[in-house]
Amino acid sequence: MENMFCFQCQEAAGGKGCSRVGVCGKKPETAGLQDTLIYTLKGISYLIEKGKAAGVEIRYADDFVMDSLFMTITNANFDDSRFVERIKEALKIRNDIKEMLISKDVSFDETLDVLVWTGNTVEEIKAKGKNEKVGVLATENEDIRSLRELITYGVKGLAAYAHHAYNLGEKSKEIFDFMHKALAALLDDTLSIDDLVALTLETGKYGVDTMALLDKANTSKYGNPEITEVNIGVNDRPAILISGHDLHDLEELLIQTENTGVDVYTHCEMLPAHYYPAFKKYPHFIGNYGNAWWKQNEEFESFNGPILMTTNCIVPPKGEVVNRIFTTGAAGYPGCKHIEAVDGKKDFSEIIELAKTLPAPTEIETGKIVGGFAHAQVFALADKVVDAVKSGAIKKFFVMAGCDGRMKSRDYYREFAEKLPKDTVILTAGCAKYRYNKLNLGDIGGIPRILDAGQCNDSYSLAVIALKLKEVFELEDVNELPIAYNIAWYEQKAVIVLLALLYLGVKNIHLGPTLPAFLSPNVAKVLVDTFGIGGIGTVEDDIEMFLS
C-alpha cells in the first residue's frame, strides 16, 4: 500500500498522483485525515438525503459540511490536530442524525461502513485514513473514480466560494442541498457513467449559482469594483500582510488597525480588494506586496511583519517566518497561531501588537498595476468595447483566468501574453494574472489590454461579460463570440470554475499547463468530444491555432 494517494491538484507527482508526500508539502498522515474527513461527510450527507426523501429536513450540519470541505482544498490546512477534532465532531453529528432518523422511523442502510465506523481515539482516526476503502483509490473502476473525484473537487471549490458568501451574510438553502446530494451520490454504486456525467454538469450549474451569490455578497457590501491603480511599493511603517481570499477578514483587520500606526498590504488573491470602493477609505491600506502564492516564502521573509492567512494557499514556511504567520477560517499550519471567531468576531490584536515590534517591509519593487474590470465596470465601458470590436480595433479576447503555480512550464502564460497581437485583449481573474499583470502591454483606444476582473471566483464576471456581449451582438451561441479560452489551473476552485463554464455552454477551452491527473482516458475523451477541451502546446502554435 502506498503512503498516500492524492491527485487533486495540477502538481500531482509525475502527472499521476502523490504517493509518498504531497508536492504541496502535505504529509501522508494529513492526507489520510483529509480522506477520512471527506468519508465522514459523505455519511452525513447520505443521512441528510434519506431524511429529506422522508420529509425530514436537517439543516444544522450545513455549515459544518461546507467548512470541512473547504479545509481539504490544496494548500488550505496542514494541521493534523484540527482535522482530528473535525472528524470527531463529524462522527458526533453523524450519530445524532442517525438517532433522529431512527426516532422518526426513517429507514436507511445501517450496515454501511461509513455509518458503522466509530473513531473513539486519535489512533483509530489516523488508522482509518490508511484504510484502502476510504481514500481516492477505494473506487476500483477508473472511469467511475475519475467522475467521482471530478465531482468531489468541484464541490470542494463550490464550498469555498459559498463559505465566503456566508461570511458576508449570504447563503442559499439550495446550494447546501446540492452539496449533500452530490456527496451522498458518491456512495451510490448504482449510478452509471452517464448519471455521473449529468451530476458533473449539475455541479457546474451550482458553481454558477454560488459564484453569483458571492458576487452579490461582495458587491452589496463593498460596492462594485472600479478601475484602480494599485501601489506595489511600500511605506516606512510597520505593517501586516493579508493573504488568501476572504474579504470579510480583511475588513475586520482594516477596522482594527485604524489609528494604530500599522499599515496593511495585500498579497496574491487579496490584490482585488483594492478595487472595491469600501476599502479605499482606509488610508493605511497601502498596496499589494509580492506576487502569486508560490513565491510566499521569500516574500514573507522580506515583508518583515506578520502575515494573516485567511484561506489557501499556504506554502510550508521555513525558518523564523512560521512565528509570524497567523491563520484563520479554513486555513491552518502546525506552529502557526490560529484565530477563531468568537460570537462572529475575530480579535486580531495579537497580530497588530506583533507588527508594532517588527521592521517595515523591505521594498522589492515599485510602481502600480491596474485592475477592477469586473462585469459592472466593463458594462460601463460597453459602448467603447463594442465600437472597438465592430471597427476591428479589437480582433479577439483571450480569457486567461485561473491559477498560478511553481512549475517552470507556467512561463508559457507570460510568453503567451507577451506575444499576443496588439489588437487582442486579455480577460483575467485569479492569481494566474501574476505571470503577466506587470507587463506593459499598452491599450487599445484607452481600453487596457489586460482587464483584471479580480479573484478566481470573479471568473463569474468574465462569464457575465461574455453572455452580455452575446446579447449585444445578437448571437445565438456564446461560442460565436471572438473569445478564446486559455486557462491555467491549479486546485479545486479552478475545477468548479471550469465546470461552471461547461454548464454555461462554453466550448473549446484549453487547460494547462497539464490536464488533470484525475481525468481517466475515457473521461478525458468525453470532455474532448463533448466540449472540445484541449491542452496547450507551444506559444507560437497555440496563438496561430486560436487566431485561425
PEURLIN-V522755 format. One record per residue. OMEGA is omega as a letter, one per 40 degrees, with the letter a starting at -180 (none if undefined). Layout:
OMEGA
OMEGA
This chain:
i
i
a
i
i
i
a
a
a
a
i
a
i
a
a
a
i
a
i
i
a
i
i
a
a
i
a
i
i
i
i
i
i
i
a
i
i
i
a
i
i
i
i
a
i
a
i
i
i
i
i
a
i
i
i
a
a
a
a
i
a
a
a
a
i
a
a
i
a
a
a
i
a
i
i
a
a
a
a
a
i
a
i
i
i
i
i
i
i
a
i
i
i
a
i
i
i
a
i
a
i
a
a
i
i
a
i
a
a
a
i
a
a
i
a
a
i
i
a
a
i
a
i
i
i
i
a
a
i
a
a
a
a
a
a
a
i
i
a
a
a
i
i
i
a
a
i
a
i
i
i
a
i
a
i
i
i
a
i
a
i
i
i
i
a
i
i
i
i
i
a
i
a
i
i
i
a
i
a
i
a
a
i
a
a
i
a
a
i
a
a
i
i
i
a
i
i
i
i
i
i
i
i
i
i
i
i
a
a
i
i
i
i
i
i
a
a
a
i
a
a
a
i
i
a
a
a
i
a
i
i
i
a
i
a
i
i
a
i
i
i
a
a
a
a
a
i
i
i
a
i
a
i
i
a
i
i
i
i
a
a
i
i
i
i
i
i
a
i
i
a
i
a
a
a
a
a
a
a
a
a
a
a
i
a
a
a
a
i
a
a
a
a
i
a
a
a
a
i
i
a
i
i
a
i
a
i
i
a
i
i
f
i
i
i
a
i
i
a
a
a
a
a
a
i
i
i
i
a
a
i
i
a
i
i
i
i
a
i
i
i
a
i
a
i
a
a
a
a
i
a
a
i
a
a
a
a
a
i
i
i
a
i
i
i
i
a
i
a
i
i
a
i
a
a
a
i
i
i
i
a
a
a
i
a
i
a
i
a
a
a
i
i
a
a
i
i
i
a
i
i
a
i
i
a
a
i
a
i
i
i
a
i
a
i
i
a
a
i
i
a
i
i
a
i
i
a
i
a
a
i
a
a
i
a
a
i
i
i
a
i
a
i
a
a
i
i
a
i
i
a
a
i
a
a
i
i
i
i
i
a
i
i
i
a
a
i
i
i
i
a
a
i
i
i
a
a
a
i
a
i
a
i
a
i
a
i
i
i
a
a
i
i
i
a
i
i
a
i
i
i
i
a
i
i
a
i
i
i
a
a
e
i
i
a
i
a
i
i
i
a
i
i
i
i
a
i
a
a
a
a
i
i
i
i
i
i
i
a
a
a
i
i
a
a
a
a
none
